[in-house]
Amino acid sequence: ILRWEDAIKMKYESTVDVLVEYDETVSSPSITWKIPAVIKLKNLSHNRMKRGIKFSRINVYARDHFRCEYCGKKAPIRQLTYDHVVPRASGGRTTWENIVTSCKACNARKDSKTCDEMGMWPLHTPVRPRTLPMTSPVINLDTIP
């Protein structure tokens, strides 16, 4: 789902094919556009594919199947956070290879200590994913106009 402004921009940039348009129009001083209702991406650039999956909190949770990597419990998003395997205080960075999903209890217990200091190790070695599992929508689609 895109904002109509983004759909018109993508149409102007020739990155999409417009399949259906609304009757409504928007105008600038020099041109009038029909508002796209349904668009189709032409091609994903190979550069975009090479960059891989964007690092984000929700993508880390999806990679780890919404399970704490320390205790293995599956939890709703509001009960999850992410943890630096090598703490930032010890020079750890916020990267795919150093972040795991953690429940709030395990994250508080580990605090800013190393896995060796706490005797807590992730169940899986964190890696940069090539794909992510399909998940249920995070938003309620019934609320979208």
Z-matrix of the N, CA and C atoms (Angstrom, degrees):
N
C 1 1.446
C 2 1.522 1 107.71
N 3 1.317 2 115.34 1 127.19
C 4 1.462 3 121.77 2 -179.30
C 5 1.518 4 110.64 3 -120.49
N 6 1.310 5 115.57 4 157.04
C 7 1.461 6 120.11 5 168.96
C 8 1.527 7 107.57 6 -71.09
N 9 1.318 8 118.12 7 150.44
C 10 1.463 9 120.60 8 -178.04
C 11 1.520 10 110.84 9 -62.38
N 12 1.342 11 117.31 10 -32.40
C 13 1.472 12 120.21 11 178.86
C 14 1.531 13 110.95 12 -61.73
N 15 1.338 14 115.91 13 -42.04
C 16 1.465 15 119.99 14 179.41
C 17 1.523 16 111.26 15 -67.46
N 18 1.338 17 116.56 16 -38.65
C 19 1.467 18 120.21 17 179.11
C 20 1.527 19 110.87 18 -63.29
N 21 1.334 20 117.42 19 -41.75
C 22 1.475 21 120.56 20 178.44
C 23 1.522 22 110.34 21 -66.13
N 24 1.333 23 116.91 22 -41.35
C 25 1.469 24 120.34 23 178.21
C 26 1.528 25 110.28 24 -60.44
N 27 1.333 26 116.99 25 -44.46
C 28 1.468 27 120.58 26 -179.74
C 29 1.528 28 111.14 27 -66.25
N 30 1.336 29 116.84 28 -35.56
C 31 1.472 30 120.49 29 175.91
C 32 1.528 31 109.24 30 -64.05
N 33 1.329 32 116.94 31 -45.48
C 34 1.464 33 122.28 32 179.42
C 35 1.530 34 111.02 33 -61.42
N 36 1.339 35 116.70 34 -37.18
C 37 1.469 36 121.46 35 -179.91
C 38 1.525 37 112.39 36 -82.39
N 39 1.327 38 117.67 37 -0.82
C 40 1.473 39 124.09 38 179.31
C 41 1.526 40 113.02 39 61.25
N 42 1.335 41 116.89 40 32.76
C 43 1.466 42 119.38 41 177.43
C 44 1.524 43 111.72 42 -96.08
N 45 1.350 44 116.54 43 -6.62
C 46 1.460 45 120.75 44 179.23
C 47 1.521 46 110.41 45 -135.15
N 48 1.318 47 115.22 46 157.42
C 49 1.460 48 122.24 47 168.08
C 50 1.520 49 106.50 48 -103.48
N 51 1.332 50 116.58 49 132.38
C 52 1.459 51 120.81 50 177.32
C 53 1.522 52 107.90 51 -87.49
N 54 1.326 53 116.71 52 120.22
C 55 1.459 54 121.79 53 -178.72
C 56 1.526 55 112.13 54 -92.96
N 57 1.345 56 116.66 55 -37.01
C 58 1.465 57 122.04 56 179.64
C 59 1.523 58 107.99 57 -142.27
N 60 1.336 59 116.64 58 141.30
C 61 1.461 60 121.30 59 177.72
C 62 1.522 61 109.65 60 -122.79
N 63 1.341 62 115.24 61 150.34
C 64 1.459 63 120.49 62 171.79
C 65 1.525 64 108.64 63 -76.78
N 66 1.323 65 117.59 64 162.61
C 67 1.463 66 121.39 65 175.06
C 68 1.525 67 111.03 66 -72.99
N 69 1.330 68 117.17 67 -26.50
C 70 1.458 69 121.20 68 -179.37
C 71 1.524 70 110.67 69 -65.91
N 72 1.320 71 116.14 70 150.84
C 73 1.461 72 121.55 71 179.55
C 74 1.521 73 109.59 72 -128.24
N 75 1.322 74 114.60 73 161.57
C 76 1.460 75 122.58 74 169.75
C 77 1.513 76 106.54 75 -126.51
N 78 1.322 77 115.67 76 150.32
C 79 1.465 78 119.17 77 -174.99
C 80 1.509 79 111.42 78 -131.82
N 81 1.316 80 114.13 79 149.13
C 82 1.453 81 122.62 80 167.43
C 83 1.530 82 104.63 81 -113.12
N 84 1.311 83 119.15 82 178.49
C 85 1.466 84 118.90 83 178.50
C 86 1.534 85 113.48 84 -59.90
N 87 1.336 86 117.22 85 -25.27
C 88 1.464 87 118.32 86 -173.89
C 89 1.529 88 115.46 87 -114.79
N 90 1.332 89 118.67 88 -11.12
C 91 1.466 90 119.39 89 -175.07
C 92 1.531 91 110.55 90 -151.12
N 93 1.315 92 115.89 91 154.54
C 94 1.463 93 122.79 92 175.82
C 95 1.525 94 108.32 93 -123.35
N 96 1.342 95 116.09 94 134.30
C 97 1.461 96 121.22 95 179.28
C 98 1.517 97 109.47 96 -119.75
N 99 1.332 98 115.96 97 144.06
C 100 1.457 99 120.41 98 166.04
C 101 1.527 100 106.69 99 -79.85
N 102 1.311 101 116.32 100 144.92
C 103 1.467 102 120.06 101 -178.31
C 104 1.530 103 109.07 102 -79.31
N 105 1.345 104 117.18 103 123.80
C 106 1.468 105 120.05 104 178.13
C 107 1.530 106 111.16 105 -64.60
N 108 1.327 107 115.80 106 135.89
C 109 1.466 108 120.94 107 176.59
C 110 1.526 109 110.67 108 -101.16
N 111 1.342 110 116.16 109 -40.61
C 112 1.463 111 121.69 110 179.07
C 113 1.521 112 107.38 111 -134.77
N 114 1.327 113 115.82 112 126.91
C 115 1.463 114 120.55 113 178.41
C 116 1.517 115 109.66 114 -126.06
N 117 1.327 116 115.10 115 160.66
C 118 1.468 117 121.05 116 178.18
C 119 1.523 118 107.23 117 -131.68
N 120 1.326 119 116.94 118 128.87
C 121 1.462 120 120.34 119 175.92
C 122 1.515 121 109.34 120 -62.82
N 123 1.350 122 115.99 121 138.91
C 124 1.467 123 118.85 122 178.66
C 125 1.524 124 109.67 123 -73.88
N 126 1.307 125 118.10 124 -69.42
C 127 1.471 126 122.27 125 179.37
C 128 1.512 127 109.04 126 -145.96
N 129 1.328 128 115.82 127 140.06
C 130 1.455 129 119.00 128 171.39
C 131 1.514 130 107.53 129 -78.81
N 132 1.308 131 116.35 130 134.55
C 133 1.460 132 118.28 131 -179.54
C 134 1.522 133 109.91 132 -69.19
N 135 1.304 134 115.27 133 148.53
C 136 1.465 135 119.73 134 178.72
C 137 1.523 136 110.64 135 -64.68
N 138 1.333 137 117.66 136 -31.59
C 139 1.460 138 120.11 137 177.77
C 140 1.523 139 110.55 138 -63.23
N 141 1.318 140 116.53 139 -40.65
C 142 1.458 141 119.94 140 179.26
C 143 1.523 142 110.32 141 -63.43
N 144 1.320 143 116.81 142 -40.05
C 145 1.457 144 120.70 143 179.11
C 146 1.526 145 110.77 144 -66.29
N 147 1.339 146 117.58 145 -37.22
C 148 1.465 147 121.21 146 -179.04
C 149 1.524 148 111.70 147 -68.00
N 150 1.342 149 117.03 148 -31.33
C 151 1.459 150 120.19 149 -179.26
C 152 1.518 151 111.54 150 -64.28
N 153 1.293 152 116.34 151 -26.87
C 154 1.452 153 119.98 152 178.00
C 155 1.512 154 112.78 153 84.55
N 156 1.292 155 114.62 154 -167.45
C 157 1.453 156 121.91 155 -176.25
C 158 1.519 157 109.69 156 -79.83
N 159 1.323 158 115.19 157 134.43
C 160 1.453 159 121.40 158 -178.30
C 161 1.529 160 109.96 159 -64.39
N 162 1.326 161 115.77 160 136.03
C 163 1.458 162 120.17 161 175.74
C 164 1.521 163 108.30 162 -74.49
N 165 1.309 164 116.28 163 123.80
C 166 1.463 165 121.90 164 174.30
C 167 1.523 166 107.85 165 -155.96
N 168 1.296 167 115.06 166 161.11
C 169 1.462 168 120.97 167 -179.65
C 170 1.537 169 110.60 168 -56.84
N 171 1.338 170 117.02 169 -48.37
C 172 1.467 171 120.07 170 -177.53
C 173 1.527 172 111.17 171 -65.40
N 174 1.345 173 117.93 172 -34.33
C 175 1.462 174 120.06 173 178.16
C 176 1.529 175 111.63 174 -71.17
N 177 1.330 176 117.58 175 -32.48
C 178 1.476 177 120.34 176 173.92
C 179 1.528 178 108.90 177 -64.30
N 180 1.337 179 116.55 178 -46.10
C 181 1.466 180 119.96 179 178.62
C 182 1.528 181 110.60 180 -59.12
N 183 1.336 182 116.74 181 -43.45
C 184 1.473 183 120.31 182 -179.82
C 185 1.524 184 110.41 183 -64.30
N 186 1.335 185 117.43 184 -43.68
C 187 1.470 186 120.36 185 178.64
C 188 1.525 187 110.69 186 -56.92
N 189 1.334 188 116.17 187 -40.06
C 190 1.464 189 121.70 188 -177.20
C 191 1.531 190 112.37 189 -91.57
N 192 1.331 191 117.19 190 12.20
C 193 1.470 192 123.67 191 176.29
C 194 1.533 193 112.68 192 57.93
N 195 1.340 194 115.85 193 34.44
C 196 1.463 195 122.42 194 176.95
C 197 1.525 196 111.71 195 55.51
N 198 1.343 197 115.88 196 35.06
C 199 1.466 198 122.72 197 177.99
C 200 1.524 199 109.33 198 -119.61
N 201 1.319 200 115.20 199 143.25
C 202 1.462 201 120.51 200 173.49
C 203 1.522 202 107.76 201 -66.36
N 204 1.305 203 117.03 202 128.33
C 205 1.461 204 121.26 203 -179.15
C 206 1.527 205 112.58 204 -78.19
N 207 1.327 206 117.76 205 -4.47
C 208 1.458 207 120.25 206 177.66
C 209 1.531 208 112.01 207 -100.42
N 210 1.332 209 117.84 208 -46.15
C 211 1.476 210 119.64 209 -178.33
C 212 1.528 211 112.57 210 -105.52
N 213 1.325 212 117.86 211 -13.15
C 214 1.462 213 121.70 212 177.04
C 215 1.515 214 115.52 213 83.78
N 216 1.333 215 117.92 214 1.40
C 217 1.466 216 120.27 215 -178.28
C 218 1.524 217 111.07 216 -77.37
N 219 1.337 218 115.65 217 136.33
C 220 1.459 219 121.83 218 173.83
C 221 1.524 220 107.24 219 -83.22
N 222 1.336 221 116.93 220 139.43
C 223 1.462 222 119.47 221 -175.85
C 224 1.522 223 110.63 222 -146.30
N 225 1.342 224 116.86 223 156.78
C 226 1.463 225 119.45 224 174.09
C 227 1.526 226 110.08 225 -68.02
N 228 1.318 227 116.03 226 157.80
C 229 1.468 228 121.41 227 -175.43
C 230 1.522 229 112.02 228 -52.88
N 231 1.325 230 117.77 229 -41.13
C 232 1.472 231 119.86 230 -176.02
C 233 1.528 232 112.53 231 -64.40
N 234 1.335 233 117.99 232 -15.58
C 235 1.462 234 121.12 233 179.16
C 236 1.527 235 112.09 234 -102.79
N 237 1.343 236 116.46 235 6.35
C 238 1.460 237 120.67 236 -179.24
C 239 1.520 238 111.28 237 -109.45
N 240 1.298 239 114.10 238 157.97
C 241 1.456 240 122.16 239 170.66
C 242 1.517 241 105.02 240 -148.08
N 243 1.334 242 117.67 241 -177.43
C 244 1.460 243 115.99 242 172.28
C 245 1.507 244 110.02 243 -121.69
N 246 1.322 245 114.95 244 156.94
C 247 1.455 246 121.30 245 -173.83
C 248 1.517 247 110.03 246 -126.79
N 249 1.328 248 115.13 247 141.48
C 250 1.465 249 121.05 248 172.81
C 251 1.528 250 107.34 249 -81.80
N 252 1.324 251 117.74 250 118.42
C 253 1.465 252 121.56 251 178.91
C 254 1.523 253 108.62 252 -59.27
N 255 1.325 254 117.02 253 -52.93
C 256 1.467 255 121.73 254 169.34
C 257 1.526 256 104.54 255 -94.01
N 258 1.330 257 118.28 256 111.92
C 259 1.461 258 120.83 257 -174.20
C 260 1.528 259 113.02 258 -57.15
N 261 1.321 260 115.10 259 149.37
C 262 1.469 261 119.46 260 177.68
C 263 1.521 262 110.50 261 -58.35
N 264 1.331 263 116.81 262 -34.19
C 265 1.467 264 120.82 263 178.85
C 266 1.525 265 111.87 264 -62.95
N 267 1.338 266 116.58 265 -21.56
C 268 1.470 267 121.53 266 178.29
C 269 1.524 268 111.56 267 -103.21
N 270 1.322 269 116.84 268 13.91
C 271 1.465 270 120.45 269 177.94
C 272 1.518 271 114.77 270 95.13
N 273 1.328 272 117.87 271 4.54
C 274 1.465 273 120.68 272 178.91
C 275 1.517 274 111.38 273 -68.57
N 276 1.319 275 115.72 274 146.35
C 277 1.462 276 120.99 275 -178.26
C 278 1.523 277 110.33 276 -108.81
N 279 1.320 278 114.94 277 163.42
C 280 1.463 279 121.04 278 178.05
C 281 1.521 280 107.88 279 -89.81
N 282 1.333 281 115.55 280 85.78
C 283 1.462 282 122.51 281 -178.92
C 284 1.524 283 108.62 282 -134.03
N 285 1.327 284 115.08 283 163.36
C 286 1.465 285 120.08 284 177.03
C 287 1.524 286 111.17 285 -52.45
N 288 1.330 287 116.68 286 -38.18
C 289 1.457 288 121.65 287 -173.24
C 290 1.527 289 113.30 288 -80.48
N 291 1.350 290 117.84 289 -5.55
C 292 1.461 291 120.54 290 -178.22
C 293 1.530 292 112.97 291 -125.60
N 294 1.319 293 117.62 292 4.79
C 295 1.467 294 120.90 293 -177.75
C 296 1.523 295 109.64 294 -118.66
N 297 1.324 296 116.20 295 135.79
C 298 1.468 297 121.37 296 173.38
C 299 1.524 298 109.05 297 -132.44
N 300 1.321 299 115.39 298 156.23
C 301 1.460 300 121.32 299 174.17
C 302 1.523 301 108.27 300 -71.20
N 303 1.328 302 115.15 301 138.66
C 304 1.461 303 120.41 302 -179.69
C 305 1.523 304 108.84 303 -140.98
N 306 1.332 305 116.08 304 142.82
C 307 1.467 306 117.94 305 171.00
C 308 1.531 307 106.28 306 -74.34
N 309 1.310 308 115.79 307 159.56
C 310 1.464 309 119.17 308 -176.23
C 311 1.528 310 111.93 309 -62.32
N 312 1.334 311 116.98 310 -34.57
C 313 1.473 312 120.20 311 -179.35
C 314 1.528 313 110.98 312 -65.39
N 315 1.333 314 117.10 313 -46.68
C 316 1.472 315 120.17 314 179.98
C 317 1.524 316 110.95 315 -67.11
N 318 1.330 317 116.91 316 -37.79
C 319 1.459 318 120.20 317 179.53
C 320 1.525 319 110.18 318 -63.98
N 321 1.332 320 117.20 319 -41.78
C 322 1.465 321 120.60 320 179.08
C 323 1.527 322 110.75 321 -66.43
N 324 1.333 323 116.64 322 -38.52
C 325 1.467 324 120.75 323 179.91
C 326 1.528 325 110.65 324 -65.83
N 327 1.343 326 117.17 325 -44.24
C 328 1.468 327 120.76 326 -178.29
C 329 1.523 328 110.68 327 -71.34
N 330 1.332 329 115.96 328 -35.83
C 331 1.463 330 122.38 329 178.71
C 332 1.526 331 109.67 330 54.38
N 333 1.316 332 118.86 331 -132.62
C 334 1.470 333 120.78 332 -178.60
C 335 1.528 334 111.11 333 -106.62
N 336 1.322 335 115.55 334 29.72
C 337 1.463 336 120.24 335 178.84
C 338 1.522 337 109.71 336 -95.70
N 339 1.314 338 115.86 337 161.65
C 340 1.463 339 120.12 338 177.94
C 341 1.526 340 109.39 339 -78.51
N 342 1.304 341 115.18 340 165.12
C 343 1.471 342 120.52 341 177.71
C 344 1.525 343 110.55 342 -61.15
N 345 1.335 344 116.85 343 -40.63
C 346 1.468 345 120.66 344 179.27
C 347 1.525 346 111.27 345 -63.31
N 348 1.334 347 116.98 346 -42.51
C 349 1.462 348 120.40 347 180.00
C 350 1.530 349 111.71 348 -62.32
N 351 1.322 350 116.70 349 -36.23
C 352 1.466 351 120.96 350 -176.32
C 353 1.524 352 113.87 351 -95.46
N 354 1.327 353 117.33 352 -14.46
C 355 1.459 354 119.89 353 -174.86
C 356 1.524 355 111.66 354 68.88
N 357 1.325 356 116.18 355 26.89
C 358 1.475 357 122.78 356 179.42
C 359 1.519 358 108.13 357 -119.74
N 360 1.316 359 116.53 358 118.56
C 361 1.461 360 120.10 359 178.64
C 362 1.522 361 109.54 360 -122.98
N 363 1.337 362 117.56 361 147.36
C 364 1.471 363 119.48 362 176.72
C 365 1.525 364 110.60 363 -61.20
N 366 1.322 365 115.81 364 146.84
C 367 1.462 366 121.26 365 178.27
C 368 1.526 367 111.24 366 -67.19
N 369 1.345 368 117.01 367 -28.04
C 370 1.469 369 122.85 368 179.28
C 371 1.522 370 108.82 369 -132.29
N 372 1.316 371 116.64 370 147.00
C 373 1.459 372 121.10 371 175.53
C 374 1.522 373 108.52 372 -70.47
N 375 1.337 374 118.17 373 125.00
C 376 1.464 375 119.00 374 -179.42
C 377 1.534 376 111.29 375 -69.30
N 378 1.322 377 115.68 376 133.08
C 379 1.466 378 121.75 377 -179.81
C 380 1.525 379 109.43 378 -135.59
N 381 1.323 380 115.38 379 161.44
C 382 1.463 381 121.55 380 173.03
C 383 1.525 382 107.24 381 -73.97
N 384 1.330 383 118.41 382 120.35
C 385 1.467 384 119.46 383 -177.37
C 386 1.525 385 112.03 384 -76.09
N 387 1.320 386 115.53 385 148.45
C 388 1.469 387 120.57 386 172.46
C 389 1.515 388 109.85 387 -91.82
N 390 1.328 389 116.46 388 -28.03
C 391 1.462 390 122.67 389 176.15
C 392 1.517 391 107.82 390 -141.51
N 393 1.312 392 115.78 391 164.70
C 394 1.458 393 120.73 392 174.56
C 395 1.513 394 108.37 393 -122.62
N 396 1.335 395 117.11 394 148.65
C 397 1.464 396 118.86 395 177.63
C 398 1.520 397 110.23 396 -67.78
N 399 1.333 398 115.82 397 151.36
C 400 1.461 399 120.21 398 174.57
C 401 1.521 400 107.30 399 -68.88
N 402 1.319 401 115.66 400 135.97
C 403 1.456 402 119.94 401 179.18
C 404 1.518 403 109.33 402 -127.01
N 405 1.300 404 116.11 403 164.64
C 406 1.458 405 120.65 404 175.71
C 407 1.519 406 108.89 405 -69.27
N 408 1.332 407 117.56 406 151.07
C 409 1.462 408 119.26 407 177.99
C 410 1.522 409 110.65 408 -59.12
N 411 1.330 410 115.66 409 142.09
C 412 1.452 411 121.21 410 179.05
C 413 1.526 412 109.67 411 -80.51
N 414 1.339 413 117.07 412 -26.14
C 415 1.456 414 120.59 413 -179.78
C 416 1.518 415 109.82 414 -101.80
N 417 1.303 416 115.40 415 156.44
C 418 1.457 417 120.84 416 176.90
C 419 1.523 418 107.84 417 -82.28
N 420 1.314 419 117.45 418 111.19
C 421 1.458 420 121.34 419 -175.94
C 422 1.523 421 112.08 420 -65.54
N 423 1.326 422 118.28 421 -19.74
C 424 1.462 423 120.86 422 178.61
C 425 1.524 424 112.28 423 -69.78
N 426 1.331 425 117.41 424 -18.40
C 427 1.461 426 119.89 425 -177.99
C 428 1.518 427 112.74 426 -89.36
N 429 1.323 428 117.82 427 -5.05
C 430 1.464 429 121.06 428 -178.86
C 431 1.522 430 109.06 429 -83.50
N 432 1.346 431 117.96 430 128.34
C 433 1.473 432 119.72 431 -179.32
C 434 1.514 433 112.36 432 -66.87
